Amino acid sequence: ALPIFKKITDSEFKKYGHVLENYDCSKLIEKMKTTPLPNNVVYEPSIKELEDLEIAQDLQIREFGELPIQVGYCNGNNYLLNAVEYHRSSEINVAVTDFILLLGCIQDVGKDYSYDTSNIEAFLVPAGTIIEVYATTLHYAPCNANENGFKCVVVLPRDTNLPLENKINKSGEDVLLFARNKWLIGHKDTDLGTQGAFIGLKGKNISIK
């Protein structure tokens, strides 16, 4: 069974990320109202209408030290962990709705690149919050905090999650390289293996239902 949902203001969240202050997310959240909310999960890495907003420039300068960024979204309905991923960079999430993040630490990944899902902790991210999720944090798609689905803005260095251009020799950590700036460990109860993902999650595919 999953532990009680923790809050992002709890001390347990500190190793995974932190809440950002001094950003006005109102226009971003307003713009997100027109984005789709399907029964499954949809991820769009880069949406021009979001990137044209003032907050995008603000985040690029202050959170990414002027590196080129992309602003997209992950929307839908989901109750399962399914996989964990990490990037070589922090990710910024803006909660348009309440949602739950299932998080772990890269330090708990085994030498064989397996990861035990019993290490996962669940955090409720309230609507209107903006958080940084550190590069060392294992994460994947948000989960529903209520039956109406979730909407989450995702800000990452530009081209993250796009398809790889090079054929990677799959040995060592390279077995996890699944897309640009995206290292992924999948669960056997998903179809990620057929997409070429490394299946290394041990234990239950955590469900918040």
C-alpha positions in Angstrom: 0.0 0.0 0.0 1.1 3.5 -0.8 2.1 5.7 2.1 -0.2 8.7 3.0 0.2 11.5 0.5 2.7 14.0 1.9 2.7 17.7 1.3 5.3 19.6 -0.7 5.8 21.8 2.4 6.9 18.7 4.4 10.5 18.2 5.1 10.5 14.9 3.1 10.1 16.9 -0.1 13.4 18.8 0.4 15.5 16.1 -1.2 13.3 15.9 -4.3 12.7 19.6 -5.0 11.3 22.8 -3.6 8.5 25.3 -4.0 9.4 28.4 -6.0 8.3 31.8 -4.8 8.0 35.2 -6.6 6.4 33.9 -9.9 3.1 35.0 -11.2 1.6 31.9 -12.8 -1.9 33.3 -13.4 -1.6 33.9 -17.1 0.0 30.5 -17.6 -2.8 28.8 -15.7 -5.4 30.8 -17.6 -3.8 29.8 -21.0 -3.9 26.1 -19.9 -7.7 26.2 -19.6 -8.0 25.7 -23.3 -5.6 22.6 -23.4 -7.2 19.1 -23.8 -7.8 16.8 -20.8 -8.0 13.3 -22.2 -9.0 10.0 -20.5 -5.4 8.8 -20.9 -2.2 11.0 -20.6 -1.1 13.5 -23.2 2.4 15.2 -23.1 3.3 18.1 -25.4 6.9 19.2 -24.9 6.7 22.7 -26.5 3.7 24.9 -26.9 4.3 28.3 -28.5 1.4 30.1 -26.7 2.9 29.1 -23.4 6.4 30.0 -24.4 5.3 33.5 -25.5 4.2 34.4 -22.0 6.3 36.6 -19.9 6.7 33.9 -17.2 8.5 31.7 -19.7 11.3 34.3 -20.2 11.4 34.8 -16.5 11.9 31.1 -15.9 14.5 30.8 -18.6 16.6 33.6 -17.1 16.2 32.9 -13.4 15.7 29.1 -13.1 17.7 27.8 -16.1 20.4 30.5 -16.1 19.4 31.7 -19.6 19.6 28.2 -21.2 17.0 27.7 -24.0 13.9 26.1 -22.6 10.6 24.6 -23.7 7.2 25.1 -22.0 4.7 22.3 -22.5 2.2 20.3 -20.6 1.2 16.9 -19.3 -2.6 16.5 -18.9 -5.0 13.6 -18.4 -6.0 10.9 -16.1 -3.6 8.5 -14.5 -3.4 6.4 -11.3 -0.3 4.4 -11.9 3.5 4.8 -11.5 4.3 2.8 -14.8 7.9 4.1 -14.9 10.4 6.5 -13.5 12.6 8.9 -15.4 15.2 11.5 -14.8 16.9 14.3 -16.7 20.4 15.9 -16.5 18.6 19.0 -15.4 15.8 20.2 -13.1 12.2 20.3 -14.3 9.8 23.0 -13.4 6.1 22.0 -12.8 3.2 24.4 -12.5 0.1 22.8 -11.0 -2.9 24.0 -13.0 -5.0 21.5 -11.0 -4.2 19.6 -7.9 -2.2 16.4 -8.7 -0.1 13.8 -7.0 3.6 13.2 -7.9 5.2 9.8 -7.2 8.9 10.5 -6.5 12.1 8.7 -5.8 15.9 9.3 -5.6 18.4 8.4 -8.3 20.7 7.3 -5.5 18.4 4.3 -4.9 18.8 2.9 -8.4 20.8 -0.3 -8.2 24.0 -1.2 -10.0 21.9 -3.2 -12.4 19.7 -0.2 -13.0 16.8 -1.7 -11.2 14.7 0.3 -8.8 12.4 -0.9 -6.0 9.1 0.8 -6.2 8.7 0.5 -2.4 11.0 3.5 -2.1 8.5 5.8 -3.9 6.9 8.6 -1.9 3.7 10.4 -2.9 3.2 14.2 -2.7 0.1 16.3 -3.2 0.9 19.4 -5.3 -1.9 21.9 -4.9 -3.3 24.0 -7.8 -1.5 27.2 -8.4 1.9 26.0 -7.0 5.1 26.1 -9.0 7.9 23.7 -8.0 11.4 22.7 -9.1 12.0 18.9 -9.3 15.7 18.3 -9.1 17.7 16.4 -11.7 18.4 13.6 -9.2 14.6 13.0 -8.6 12.9 10.0 -10.2 9.5 11.0 -11.5 7.0 10.3 -14.2 3.5 11.5 -15.2 1.4 13.0 -12.4 -1.5 11.1 -10.9 -5.0 12.3 -10.3 -5.8 14.0 -7.0 -9.4 13.9 -7.9 -11.7 12.3 -10.6 -11.6 15.3 -12.9 -8.0 14.5 -14.1 -5.0 16.8 -13.9 -3.2 19.5 -15.8 0.5 20.2 -15.3 2.8 22.7 -17.0 6.2 21.1 -17.7 9.3 23.4 -18.2 12.6 21.7 -19.3 15.7 22.6 -21.3 14.8 22.8 -25.0 14.5 19.5 -27.0 14.2 17.4 -23.8 12.0 14.3 -24.4 12.3 14.5 -28.2 13.4 11.4 -30.1 17.1 10.5 -30.1 19.0 11.1 -33.3 21.9 8.7 -32.6 21.8 4.9 -32.2 23.0 4.3 -28.7 25.1 1.2 -27.8 23.0 -0.1 -24.9 25.4 -0.8 -22.1 25.8 0.6 -18.6 23.6 3.6 -17.9 23.0 4.0 -21.7 20.4 1.2 -21.5 18.2 3.8 -19.8 18.6 6.5 -22.5 15.1 6.6 -24.0 14.8 10.1 -25.5 16.8 13.3 -25.5 17.8 14.2 -21.9 15.5 11.4 -20.7 16.7 8.2 -18.9 13.8 5.8 -18.2 13.2 2.7 -16.1 9.9 1.0 -17.0 7.6 -1.5 -15.2 6.9 -4.9 -16.7 3.1 -4.3 -16.4 3.3 -1.6 -19.1 4.0 -1.7 -22.9 7.1 0.4 -22.5 9.3 -2.6 -23.2 7.9 -2.9 -26.7 8.9 0.8 -27.2 12.5 -0.1 -26.3 12.4 1.0 -22.7 14.6 -0.7 -20.1 12.3 -2.7 -17.8 13.9 -2.4 -14.3 11.2 -1.5 -11.8 10.9 -4.1 -9.1 7.9 -4.6 -6.9 4.3 -3.4 -7.6 3.4 -0.9 -10.2 2.1 1.5 -7.6 -1.5 2.6 -7.9 -3.0 5.5 -6.0 -6.5 4.1 -6.4 
